[in-house]
Amino acid sequence: MTAAEAGLFPVLPQAHVYPRLRAYTRITLNRYVARPYRVRFAREADVPALVQLQRACWEQEGMRATEQDLLHRIRTYPRGQLVLEQELPETQQQQQQQQPQFALVGAVYSQRIQGERALMNVSYEHIHSLHCDSHRVVQLLGLNVFPEQRRLGYGRTLLNFFLYVTSLDPFTDRVLGVTRCGEYAKARARHAGPANLVQYVAQTHADSGLPVDPILRFHVSNGARLLRVLPKYRPADTDNHGHGVL
């Protein structure tokens, strides 16, 4: 995390840890590369920018994490909330007479829960009640990047870095997340679309075997496994009939 805050990131395919089969990582061997962005732990001062990020990523107000939600996450589990900041172009830095200058463009949120069973009968409005520092399962609560920055691959960068850092934690056994389908409503509107969300989630491309839905494909291509549909997890998500995907 110290290296990431200085804009230095490990080349993950070349990363090595020792020992590999025990809980504690004693040694990490990495090749670090300088990038025009940095990742650090979120702070309370970031909340106004994080609220703007929520508005940019979610059109429906009921789908957004509120200012109170964001503050709660940072205060309750600060090491589980990361932000990505992009270095501003030199022209903007010169105008502001500050070098270097960064702008927040993405964030990833998480908490610790007891396990998969805890997510079976809970709705998003009450999800924060599941957190406890002593639990050994990390729940990925959200991954947001400003739409105009997504083409730069910051979503994949932030997710993979978060997963790598989490994998080094001896007190973490597993990472779970509940996501949504991005194009289920469009698929249903098409002729002969899937009868229900379960059928849609199971649809894959014949050549790659990856899900047809872009959001599910993003997670699976980064190492996730689709487990099941969670009914009524996010009631405000009318496009997905309120359901989530574990």
C-alpha positions in Angstrom: 0.0 0.0 0.0 2.9 2.3 0.7 4.3 1.7 -2.7 0.9 2.1 -4.4 0.4 5.5 -2.7 3.7 6.5 -4.3 2.5 5.4 -7.7 4.5 2.1 -7.8 2.6 -1.1 -8.6 3.6 -4.7 -8.8 3.4 -6.5 -12.1 0.9 -9.1 -10.8 1.7 -12.0 -13.2 5.3 -11.8 -11.9 4.4 -11.5 -8.2 5.6 -14.3 -5.8 4.9 -14.9 -2.2 6.5 -17.3 0.4 5.3 -19.6 1.8 2.5 -20.2 -0.7 0.5 -22.8 1.3 0.4 -21.2 4.8 -1.7 -18.4 6.2 1.1 -15.9 6.8 3.0 -14.4 3.9 6.6 -13.9 5.1 8.2 -12.7 1.9 6.8 -11.0 -1.2 8.9 -10.7 -4.4 7.6 -8.1 -6.8 8.7 -6.1 -9.8 7.3 -2.5 -9.3 6.5 -0.2 -12.2 5.7 3.5 -12.0 2.1 4.5 -13.1 0.4 7.8 -13.7 -2.0 7.1 -10.8 -1.9 6.0 -7.2 -4.0 4.0 -4.8 -4.4 4.7 -1.1 -6.8 4.2 1.8 -9.9 6.4 1.7 -10.2 9.2 4.2 -13.2 11.1 5.5 -12.1 14.1 3.5 -12.7 12.0 0.3 -16.5 11.7 1.0 -17.7 14.7 -1.1 -15.7 13.3 -4.1 -17.0 9.8 -3.4 -20.6 11.1 -3.3 -20.0 12.6 -6.8 -18.6 9.3 -7.9 -21.8 7.5 -6.8 -24.0 10.0 -8.7 -21.9 9.5 -11.8 -22.1 5.7 -11.7 -25.7 5.2 -10.6 -28.7 7.0 -12.3 -31.2 5.7 -9.7 -30.8 7.4 -6.3 -31.9 4.2 -4.6 -28.9 2.3 -6.1 -26.3 4.7 -4.6 -24.4 4.4 -1.4 -25.4 7.4 0.7 -23.0 9.9 2.3 -23.7 8.2 5.6 -22.9 4.8 4.1 -19.6 6.0 2.9 -18.7 7.6 6.2 -19.7 4.4 8.0 -17.4 2.3 5.8 -14.4 4.5 6.3 -14.8 4.9 10.0 -15.7 1.2 10.7 -13.3 -0.6 8.4 -10.7 2.0 7.0 -8.3 -0.5 5.6 -11.0 -2.0 3.4 -11.8 1.2 1.5 -9.4 2.2 -1.3 -9.4 5.0 -3.8 -7.6 5.5 -7.1 -6.3 8.9 -8.0 -5.2 9.9 -11.5 -2.3 12.3 -11.9 -3.5 15.5 -13.6 -1.9 16.6 -16.9 1.1 19.0 -16.5 -0.9 21.9 -18.0 -3.5 21.6 -15.2 -0.8 21.3 -12.6 1.0 24.4 -13.8 -2.3 26.3 -13.7 -2.8 25.3 -10.1 0.9 25.8 -9.3 1.1 22.5 -7.6 3.1 19.4 -8.6 2.1 16.7 -8.6 -1.7 17.0 -8.5 -4.2 14.1 -8.4 -7.9 13.7 -8.9 -10.0 10.9 -7.4 -11.4 8.8 -10.3 -12.3 5.4 -8.7 -13.0 3.6 -5.4 -13.5 0.0 -4.1 -15.4 -0.7 -0.9 -15.4 -3.8 1.3 -16.3 -5.1 4.8 -15.8 -8.4 6.8 -18.7 -10.8 7.1 -19.1 -14.3 8.7 -19.5 -16.1 5.4 -21.7 -16.9 2.4 -24.7 -17.9 4.5 -24.9 -14.3 5.9 -25.9 -13.0 2.5 -28.7 -15.4 1.9 -31.5 -13.4 3.5 -30.3 -9.8 3.7 -31.1 -6.8 1.6 -28.6 -4.1 0.6 -30.2 -1.6 3.0 -29.1 -3.7 6.0 -25.8 -5.0 4.6 -23.5 -3.0 6.9 -25.0 -4.8 9.9 -23.0 -7.9 8.8 -19.6 -6.3 9.4 -17.3 -7.5 12.2 -13.5 -7.0 12.2 -12.9 -10.5 13.5 -14.7 -12.2 10.5 -12.4 -13.9 8.0 -14.5 -13.4 4.8 -14.2 -10.1 2.9 -17.3 -8.9 1.1 -16.7 -6.6 -1.9 -19.3 -3.9 -1.5 -18.7 -1.9 -4.6 -16.3 -0.9 -7.4 -16.8 2.5 -9.0 -14.9 4.4 -11.7 -16.1 7.6 -13.3 -17.6 6.6 -16.7 -15.2 8.8 -18.7 -12.2 7.0 -17.1 -13.3 3.4 -17.6 -11.6 3.2 -21.0 -8.3 3.4 -19.2 -8.9 0.1 -17.5 -8.9 1.6 -14.0 -11.8 -0.7 -12.9 -9.7 -3.8 -13.6 -6.6 -2.2 -12.2 -8.3 -1.3 -8.9 -10.0 -4.7 -8.6 -6.9 -6.8 -9.2 -4.8 -4.6 -6.8 -7.5 -4.9 -4.1 -7.6 -8.7 -4.5 -3.8 -9.0 -4.4 -3.5 -6.9 -1.2 -6.3 -8.9 0.3 -4.7 -12.2 -0.6 -1.6 -11.3 1.5 -3.8 -10.8 4.6 -3.5 -13.9 6.9 -6.9 -13.2 8.4 -8.8 -13.5 5.2 -10.0 -16.8 3.9 -12.2 -15.7 1.0 -13.6 -12.8 -0.9 -17.3 -12.6 -1.8 -19.2 -10.0 -3.8 -22.8 -9.5 -4.9 -23.0 -7.8 -8.3 -25.7 -7.1 -10.8 -26.4 -7.8 -14.5 -25.9 -4.8 -16.7 -28.0 -5.9 -19.7 -30.6 -8.3 -18.4 -33.4 -5.7 -19.1 -32.2 -5.4 -22.7 -32.0 -9.1 -23.1 -35.6 -9.5 -21.9 -36.8 -6.9 -24.3 -35.4 -8.7 -27.2 -37.4 -11.4 -28.9 -37.0 -14.9 -27.3 -34.9 -13.5 -24.4 -34.2 -15.4 -21.2 -37.3 -16.4 -19.2 -35.7 -15.4 -15.9 -32.5 -14.0 -14.4 -31.1 -17.4 -13.5 -31.2 -18.5 -17.1 -29.6 -15.2 -18.2 -26.7 -15.5 -15.7 -26.0 -19.0 -17.1 -25.7 -17.8 -20.7 -22.1 -17.8 -22.0 -20.2 -17.0 -25.2 -19.5 -20.2 -27.2 -15.9 -19.2 -28.0 -14.7 -18.0 -24.6 -17.0 -19.6 -22.1 -17.4 -16.2 -20.4 -20.8 -14.8 -19.4 -22.7 -12.8 -22.1 -23.5 -10.0 -19.6 -20.6 -7.4 -19.5 -20.6 -6.9 -15.7 -20.6 -10.7 -15.0 -17.9 -11.1 -17.7 -15.8 -8.5 -16.1 -15.7 -10.3 -12.7 -15.3 -13.8 -14.2 -12.5 -12.7 -16.4 -10.7 -11.4 -13.2 -11.0 -14.8 -11.5 -14.5 -14.8 -9.9 -16.9 -17.8 -10.0 -20.7 -17.3 -10.3 -22.4 -19.0 -7.4 -26.1 -18.2 -7.4 -28.7 -15.5 -7.8 -29.7 -13.8 -4.5 -33.5 -12.9 -4.6 -34.4 -9.4 -3.3 -30.8 -8.5 -2.4 -31.2 -5.0 -4.0 -34.9 -4.0 -4.1 -34.1 -0.7 -5.9 -32.6 -2.5 -8.9 -35.8 -2.8 -10.9 -33.9 -3.8 -14.1 -32.9 -7.0 -12.3 -36.2 -7.5 -10.4 -34.3 -6.6 -7.2 -32.0 -9.6 -7.4 -28.2 -9.8 -7.1 -25.6 -12.3 -8.3 -23.2 -13.8 -5.8 
